[in-house]
Amino acid sequence: MRQDNQLLVITHLSQLITLVTGFGSLLLPLVLWLTQKEKVYQMDKHGKNIINFQLSLIVYFIICIPLILLFGLGLLGFIILGVISIVFPIVNAIKASKGEVPTYPLSFNFIS
């Protein structure tokens, strides 16, 4: 296995593809993780964290949909989740560039 912090950073930042295309925040990191987890040191751990975070965001966004009817709390939830989905990939990409294993808050453990 090789140490490749740049690829780990790209994997974290690939979640932001949604800002450009409107979709892909789960697909691109999933492809990178599946193709590189055996080749790059710590890619498996980083990839699992990213996929768990993205799946958790999907669950939270689905929960926010019916909350829109409840005094607009769903809209507030969408805004908060939107900020979280932008800030934490950037913060964790910086941590990955330093060789740390980042964690994402509020993530369910779908893949362990």
Secondary structure as UniProt FT lines:
FT   HELIX           5..13
FT   HELIX           14..17
FT   HELIX           18..21
FT   TURN            25..26
FT   HELIX           27..36
FT   TURN            37..39
FT   TURN            41..42
FT   HELIX           43..67
FT   TURN            68..72
FT   HELIX           73..97
FT   TURN            98..99
FT   TURN            105..106
//
